[in-house]
Amino acid sequence: MPKIHGFVHGCYALVWNAEDAVCLDREWRICSGLIGALPGQPRQNAQLGLPLKLSPEEATLLVEKGVLELLEYSPHASTQQEVAAFNAAREQDFQTQFVSYLEKREQARLQHTAGDGEVLTAPSEPKRARLEVGSYREHPSFSPLVTIVTSDPRPSSAYQSCTNWTYPGTDKDRRCYLVYKDLWGRGYTLTTGLKYGGDYLVYQGHPRTVHSSYIAIVLPWKQTIQSLGSVARVGSKVKKNILVCSVDEHELVHYITLSWTM
């Protein structure tokens, strides 16, 4: 089975292939957020599209499991053939968008002028011929027709295996990763817990079908537990328990569950 490619950007990895994103969701319980715009609806953020943004914990876990290969951009001077191919693809994409835009404009005009009960049809072949770009006054390529990227625009030759992936590089990173790995290995699904003041939200199923059961907070080993009252109260309001996690000197993960009762 070929490895999934994760393209490193900073401390995150991006997955651009839709089939790979579905595979990670269904087979590996990786439910990171999509961060791209939908090509048909770019001016909303209720539903997002590719790429899939993997957290450092998720990327490191998948690399250990042999599922993911991390690639990094290798700057190089583009050849004339690459530049010509890029410009040709961009021009073709613009022409396609422009013709589609004109067709929608014509359909909207027909709909506006049609009487009640009149059945509208798609533009006829002669009308489609008049919708060609050349029959209208020149439309600048810097117009509001925006190209939404749904795949990495760089050629595959511009990437090489990542050699500077340093996560986990600190004691805190190592604690968080060991906790993440242990909970994931127990069958839980994890997402970020920042909106509730924790490190992770822990689900006993898929986040689209169940609510999270725990707000996980990772603390150093033998640290005195303080200032958890506010987080515990937040957890009680949203019907979640607080899962205090820590890692001992032998890299064994320990848990304490807290719940706020009135």
C-alpha positions in Angstrom: 0.0 0.0 0.0 1.6 3.3 -1.0 2.1 5.8 1.7 0.0 9.0 2.1 1.9 12.1 1.4 1.9 14.9 4.0 3.4 18.2 2.9 5.2 19.9 5.7 4.3 23.6 6.3 5.8 24.8 9.6 4.9 22.4 12.4 1.9 21.0 10.5 1.4 18.6 7.6 -1.1 19.1 4.8 -2.9 16.3 3.0 -4.1 17.4 -0.5 -5.5 14.2 -1.8 -9.2 13.6 -1.1 -9.0 9.8 -1.1 -6.1 10.0 1.4 -8.2 12.4 3.7 -11.1 10.0 3.6 -8.8 7.1 4.4 -7.3 8.8 7.4 -10.8 9.6 8.7 -12.3 6.2 8.3 -9.4 3.8 8.9 -7.1 5.7 11.2 -9.5 7.9 13.3 -7.7 11.1 12.2 -10.4 13.8 12.3 -8.4 16.9 11.8 -10.0 19.9 10.3 -10.2 20.8 6.6 -8.9 24.3 6.1 -9.5 25.0 2.4 -12.3 26.8 0.6 -14.9 25.0 -1.4 -14.5 25.8 -5.1 -18.2 26.4 -5.6 -18.7 28.4 -2.3 -15.5 30.2 -1.5 -17.1 33.0 0.5 -18.3 30.9 3.5 -16.6 28.9 6.2 -19.4 26.7 7.5 -18.1 23.9 5.2 -14.5 23.7 4.3 -12.5 21.6 1.8 -9.0 20.4 1.1 -6.3 20.5 2.3 -6.5 18.4 5.5 -4.4 19.9 8.3 -2.7 17.3 10.4 -1.5 18.3 13.9 2.1 17.5 14.9 0.8 14.6 17.1 -1.3 13.1 14.3 1.5 13.4 11.7 4.1 11.9 14.1 1.8 9.0 14.9 1.0 8.2 11.3 4.7 8.3 10.4 5.4 5.8 13.2 2.6 3.6 11.9 4.2 3.6 8.4 1.1 5.3 6.9 2.4 8.8 6.2 5.5 10.1 4.4 6.4 13.7 5.2 7.6 15.8 2.3 9.2 19.2 2.3 9.5 21.8 -0.4 12.8 21.9 -2.1 13.3 25.3 -3.8 14.7 25.0 -7.3 14.9 27.0 -10.5 11.9 26.1 -12.6 12.6 24.9 -16.1 11.1 26.7 -19.1 8.9 23.6 -19.7 7.5 23.8 -16.2 6.8 27.5 -16.5 5.1 27.1 -19.8 3.0 24.2 -18.5 2.0 26.2 -15.5 1.0 29.2 -17.5 -1.0 27.1 -20.0 -2.9 25.3 -17.2 -3.7 28.7 -15.6 -4.9 30.2 -18.8 -7.1 27.1 -19.5 -8.5 27.3 -16.1 -9.3 31.0 -16.5 -11.0 30.5 -19.9 -13.1 27.7 -18.4 -14.2 29.8 -15.5 -15.0 32.8 -17.7 -17.2 30.8 -20.1 -19.1 29.3 -17.2 -19.5 32.8 -15.7 -21.0 34.1 -18.9 -23.3 31.2 -19.2 -24.6 31.8 -15.7 -25.1 35.5 -16.5 -27.1 34.7 -19.6 -29.2 32.2 -17.6 -29.9 34.8 -15.0 -30.9 37.4 -17.6 -33.3 34.9 -19.2 -34.8 34.1 -15.8 -35.3 37.8 -15.1 -37.0 38.5 -18.4 -39.1 35.3 -18.6 -42.9 35.5 -17.9 -44.7 33.5 -15.3 -44.9 29.8 -16.1 -42.4 30.0 -18.9 -40.0 27.1 -19.0 -36.4 28.1 -19.3 -33.8 26.1 -21.2 -30.1 26.1 -21.3 -28.5 28.4 -23.9 -28.6 26.9 -27.4 -25.6 26.0 -29.4 -25.6 29.3 -31.3 -26.0 31.2 -28.1 -23.2 29.1 -26.5 -21.0 30.1 -29.5 -21.6 33.8 -28.7 -20.6 33.2 -25.1 -17.0 32.4 -26.1 -14.5 34.7 -24.5 -13.4 36.2 -27.8 -16.9 37.5 -28.6 -16.9 39.8 -25.6 -14.7 42.7 -24.7 -11.5 41.4 -23.2 -11.9 40.3 -19.6 -8.7 40.9 -17.4 -7.3 37.8 -15.8 -7.0 39.7 -12.5 -10.8 40.0 -12.3 -12.8 38.7 -9.3 -12.8 35.2 -10.8 -10.6 33.6 -8.2 -8.9 30.3 -8.7 -9.5 28.1 -5.6 -6.6 25.7 -5.2 -7.8 22.1 -4.6 -4.4 20.5 -5.0 -0.8 21.5 -4.3 0.2 23.7 -7.3 3.8 22.7 -7.1 5.1 19.8 -9.2 6.0 16.6 -7.3 9.6 17.1 -8.3 9.7 20.1 -6.1 9.4 18.0 -3.0 11.8 15.7 -1.1 11.6 13.6 2.0 11.4 15.8 5.1 14.6 15.6 7.1 14.0 18.4 9.7 10.7 17.1 11.4 11.7 17.8 15.0 8.4 17.1 16.8 8.4 16.2 19.7 11.3 18.5 20.4 10.5 19.6 24.0 9.5 17.9 27.2 6.0 19.4 26.9 5.7 18.1 23.3 6.8 14.6 24.4 4.3 14.5 27.2 1.5 15.6 24.9 2.5 13.1 22.2 2.7 10.2 24.6 -0.7 11.0 26.0 -2.2 11.4 22.5 -0.6 8.1 21.4 -1.8 6.2 24.4 -5.4 7.5 24.2 -5.5 6.9 20.5 -4.2 3.3 21.1 -7.1 2.7 23.5 -9.5 3.4 20.7 -10.4 7.0 21.4 -10.6 9.8 18.8 -8.9 13.0 19.7 -9.2 16.6 18.5 -7.9 19.9 19.8 -9.4 21.0 23.2 -8.4 24.6 23.1 -12.0 25.9 22.9 -12.6 24.4 26.4 -9.3 25.2 27.9 -7.7 21.8 27.5 -5.2 20.1 25.3 -7.5 17.5 23.7 -11.2 16.6 23.4 -11.6 12.8 23.8 -14.4 11.0 21.9 -15.6 7.5 22.3 -16.8 7.5 18.6 -16.6 9.7 15.6 -16.9 13.5 16.3 -19.6 13.8 13.7 -21.8 11.2 15.6 -21.1 11.7 19.3 -20.1 14.4 21.7 -16.7 14.3 23.4 -16.6 12.6 26.8 -13.5 14.2 28.3 -11.5 17.4 28.2 -7.9 16.1 28.5 -5.3 18.3 30.2 -1.6 17.3 30.1 0.5 18.2 33.2 4.1 17.5 34.2 4.7 14.5 36.4 4.3 15.2 40.1 3.1 18.7 39.5 0.6 20.0 42.1 -2.9 20.2 40.6 -4.0 23.8 40.8 -6.5 26.1 39.1 -8.6 23.3 37.7 -11.8 24.5 39.2 -12.6 26.8 36.3 -12.0 24.1 33.7 -14.0 21.6 35.8 -16.9 24.0 35.9 -16.7 24.5 32.1 -16.7 20.7 31.7 -19.8 20.4 33.9 -21.6 23.0 31.8 -20.9 21.1 28.6 -21.4 17.7 30.3 -17.8 16.5 30.0 -15.4 15.2 32.6 -11.9 16.5 33.1 -9.1 14.0 32.3 -5.8 15.0 34.0 -3.0 13.2 32.2 0.7 13.0 33.1 3.7 10.9 32.1 6.2 9.4 34.6 9.9 9.0 34.2 9.4 5.6 32.6 7.1 7.2 30.0 4.0 5.5 31.4 0.9 7.5 31.1 -1.3 8.1 34.2 -4.8 9.5 34.3 -7.1 11.1 36.9 -10.7 11.9 36.1 -12.4 14.9 37.7 -16.0 16.0 37.6 -17.7 19.0 39.0 -20.8 18.4 41.2 -23.0 21.0 42.7 
